[in-house]
Amino acid sequence: MYALIVAGGEGERLRPLTDERPKPMIEVAGKPILEYQIHWLAGQGISDAVFLCGYKSEVIQDHFGDGSRFGLRIQYSLEDEPLGRGGALKLGSRLLPPNEDTVIALNGDILTNQPLTPLLRYHQRKNATATVMLTRLRSAYGVARQDRAGHIVAFEEKPLLPHWINAGLYVLTPEFFRRLPERGDHETTTFPELAAAGKLFGYRSRAYWRTVDTFKDLTEAAAEMRQLPPETETAV
């Protein structure tokens, strides 16, 4: 099975760390985000990964090479100019074998320990064109709890909210890739189109998940990865 990893982000909010490397090569607890992902994919039975590269692509290529050190084969899809995430997936899909009917795709800046098997089973059971892993939205702020009289009875620090968001991990089919734009973002083009057609499904995950967008995220992610059990340390 193949995985496509969107790895061309510049990570402007993480400068100067990203002056000389793409965002997914930022280190968390001493290891690039992409390395966590590659170890996890290999452990989940993924045989081939395609990095969708743009900004500072040579940094990724120099680190991973052909993938033999990491237990899977790695190829590179290189953008001459920014295509957006949807365009990058479209371009990268040309490296997939014609008979590959199920493909994993993920953003190159996420960390999670979600197992692939239940996600794939859900996708197959729903006969979906695309399945999106969803994760609970966590409040960026502490939340006050009141009783009916207006008394504040408790404070919860950054609780999980009753909303589900796109976690940036997908199971995709050939139809999805055919519908992608040559340039643009799949979240504003292909996903709404599939949703309207009843072909887009969401898998609600309660696994660990973190996206790394800011220095605060980076610090928190490093602490979280150090606390994960040894068997999940190499998860995405």
Solvent accessible surface area in square Angstrom, and as a share of the most:
residue,aa,sasa,rsa
1,M,74,0.33
2,Y,28,0.11
3,A,0,0.00
4,L,0,0.00
5,I,0,0.00
6,V,21,0.12
7,A,0,0.00
8,G,23,0.22
9,G,34,0.33
10,E,72,0.32
11,G,15,0.14
12,E,121,0.54
13,R,162,0.59
14,L,0,0.00
15,R,89,0.32
16,P,97,0.61
17,L,70,0.35
18,T,0,0.00
19,D,61,0.32
20,E,125,0.56
21,R,84,0.31
22,P,0,0.00
23,K,23,0.10
24,P,4,0.02
25,M,9,0.04
26,I,3,0.02
27,E,85,0.38
28,V,1,0.00
29,A,39,0.30
30,G,62,0.60
31,K,47,0.20
32,P,11,0.07
33,I,0,0.00
34,L,0,0.00
35,E,27,0.12
36,Y,10,0.04
37,Q,0,0.00
38,I,0,0.00
39,H,62,0.28
40,W,14,0.05
41,L,0,0.00
42,A,30,0.23
43,G,68,0.65
44,Q,68,0.30
45,G,56,0.54
46,I,6,0.03
47,S,41,0.27
48,D,6,0.03
49,A,0,0.00
50,V,0,0.00
51,F,0,0.00
52,L,2,0.01
53,C,0,0.00
54,G,27,0.26
55,Y,50,0.19
56,K,62,0.26
57,S,19,0.12
58,E,89,0.40
59,V,40,0.23
60,I,0,0.00
61,Q,58,0.26
62,D,121,0.63
63,H,57,0.25
64,F,4,0.02
65,G,35,0.34
66,D,96,0.50
67,G,0,0.00
68,S,86,0.56
69,R,172,0.63
70,F,15,0.06
71,G,62,0.60
72,L,10,0.05
73,R,150,0.55
74,I,12,0.06
75,Q,63,0.28
76,Y,46,0.17
77,S,8,0.05
78,L,88,0.44
79,E,35,0.16
80,D,153,0.79
81,E,91,0.41
82,P,109,0.69
83,L,29,0.14
84,G,37,0.35
85,R,71,0.26
86,G,0,0.00
87,G,1,0.01
88,A,3,0.03
89,L,0,0.00
90,K,36,0.15
91,L,44,0.22
92,G,0,0.00
93,S,21,0.14
94,R,149,0.54
95,L,66,0.33
96,L,26,0.13
97,P,42,0.27
98,P,142,0.89
99,N,128,0.66
100,E,34,0.15
101,D,97,0.50
102,T,18,0.10
103,V,1,0.00
104,I,0,0.00
105,A,0,0.00
106,L,1,0.00
107,N,23,0.12
108,G,1,0.01
109,D,23,0.12
110,I,3,0.01
111,L,0,0.00
112,T,1,0.00
113,N,37,0.19
114,Q,7,0.03
115,P,64,0.40
116,L,3,0.02
117,T,69,0.40
118,P,48,0.30
119,L,0,0.00
120,L,27,0.14
121,R,155,0.57
122,Y,37,0.14
123,H,7,0.03
124,Q,113,0.50
125,R,168,0.61
126,K,80,0.34
127,N,137,0.70
128,A,7,0.05
129,T,9,0.05
130,A,0,0.00
131,T,0,0.00
132,V,10,0.05
133,M,0,0.00
134,L,39,0.19
135,T,10,0.06
136,R,69,0.25
137,L,62,0.31
138,R,135,0.49
139,S,13,0.09
140,A,70,0.54
141,Y,170,0.65
142,G,41,0.39
143,V,38,0.22
144,A,50,0.39
145,R,100,0.37
146,Q,118,0.52
147,D,60,0.31
148,R,254,0.93
149,A,79,0.61
150,G,39,0.37
151,H,116,0.52
152,I,95,0.48
153,V,93,0.54
154,A,45,0.35
155,F,150,0.62
156,E,67,0.30
157,E,131,0.59
158,K,50,0.21
159,P,13,0.08
160,L,77,0.38
161,L,46,0.23
162,P,109,0.69
163,H,105,0.47
164,W,55,0.19
165,I,56,0.28
166,N,51,0.26
167,A,1,0.01
168,G,2,0.02
169,L,0,0.00
170,Y,2,0.01
171,V,0,0.00
172,L,0,0.00
173,T,21,0.12
174,P,48,0.30
175,E,42,0.19
176,F,0,0.00
177,F,16,0.07
178,R,168,0.61
179,R,72,0.26
180,L,8,0.04
181,P,30,0.19
182,E,107,0.48
183,R,135,0.49
184,G,25,0.24
185,D,38,0.20
186,H,1,0.00
187,E,60,0.27
188,T,105,0.61
189,T,57,0.33
190,T,0,0.00
191,F,15,0.06
192,P,68,0.43
193,E,82,0.37
194,L,0,0.00
195,A,56,0.43
196,A,95,0.74
197,A,54,0.42
198,G,52,0.50
199,K,72,0.30
200,L,47,0.23
201,F,60,0.25
202,G,27,0.26
203,Y,40,0.15
204,R,144,0.52
205,S,3,0.02
206,R,187,0.68
207,A,28,0.22
208,Y,46,0.17
209,W,57,0.20
210,R,41,0.15
211,T,35,0.20
212,V,0,0.00
213,D,34,0.18
214,T,43,0.25
215,F,91,0.38
216,K,119,0.51
217,D,25,0.13
218,L,25,0.12
219,T,99,0.57
220,E,52,0.23
221,A,0,0.00
222,A,15,0.11
223,A,45,0.35
224,E,48,0.21
225,M,6,0.03
226,R,165,0.60
227,Q,146,0.65
228,L,28,0.14
229,P,65,0.41
230,P,109,0.68
231,E,138,0.62
232,T,29,0.17
233,E,74,0.33
234,T,59,0.34
235,A,7,0.05
236,V,1,0.00
